[in-house]
Amino acid sequence: MNNLKTPEELVQDYRTHLLLEKSLSRNSVSAYLEDVGKLLSYLQIVHRHPQEAALEDLQELLVSLHEMGIHARSQARIISGIKSFYRFLELENLIDNNPTDLLESPKIGLKLPEFLTLDEINRIMAVIDLSKAEGQRNKAILETLYSCGLRVSELLNLRFSDLYLDEGFIKVEGKGGKQRLVPISKTAVNEINLYLLDRNRLPIKKEFEDVLFLSRRGTALSRIMIFHFIKEYVAAAGIRKTVSPHTFRHSFATHLLEGGANLRAIQAMLGHEKITTTEIYTHLDRDFLRSEILSHHPRNQIFT
């Protein structure tokens, strides 16, 4: 192969591809480049150029990851990043054969996301002290997370121009800058309207005038602040699960599925690019589905 580039040049070209053509966030790009960095470090040790690596080289890398004690799930993520890198090299005609075509990731068990029951969500809402300055804001945040199934980054980026509360929708900017319209419940709308009464009394900094949820100083909230008050409310409600802002998103999807919502509709509301990402929620409600079958299948009616 005559068009060999230095590993540094390949990484720079790949980084540009991820940012400009894939429109990935800088955090996602950093994660992909970290995986490629592991590949390049290994190939340097075995004196193999990335454009000349073979399937056997990558299989040896997988063995070394296992011997280092890296968990199967992390191994699978690294392999996924390496496959993405070689797909890029293939598209750019920088390799004749893709060595990852037959590369298998380690088998990992299905990890189901934690979710809250409706009773647990109600208990969390009930412990919020509305007499405190931030109480109504925090309640509006949690209702919005749960009502719309938002990622915490999507919630923090909400603007007044994104709200269509009279129509019952909000506009959300998800991963890769992709926008979607998401229905919002009347309960969440009510809590937001109550919060706006408090927000109007804040000393809002000029550059944050269009940001919906603000700190008491009139500036944007951080992810850490939301994680912190959720942890406090969960403890006060006596719930022993590990709960984060994302747990409300999982709960939103699970409860919709249990209520009979179409999986494609849930996919659209969550902003999942692939239906396979959404399908994990079908594994969360096995007990619910079993009880539904037992209650409604005609063969089970004989014994009731």
Secondary structure, DSSP 8 states (H G I E B T S, - for coil): ------HHHHHHHHHHIIIIIS---HHHHHHHHHHHHHHHHHHHHTT--GGG--HHHHHHHHHHHHHTT--HHHHHHHHHHHHHHHHHHHHTT--SS-TTTT---------------HHHHHHHHHT--TTSTTHHHHHHHHHHHHHHT--HHHHHT-BGGGEETTTTEEEEE-GGG-EEEEE--HHHHHHHHHHHHHHTTS---GGGTTBSSB-TTSSB--HHHHHHHHHHHHHHTT--S---HHHHHHHHHHHHHHTT--HHHHHHHHT-SSHHHHGGGGGTTHHHHHHHHHHH-HHHHTT-
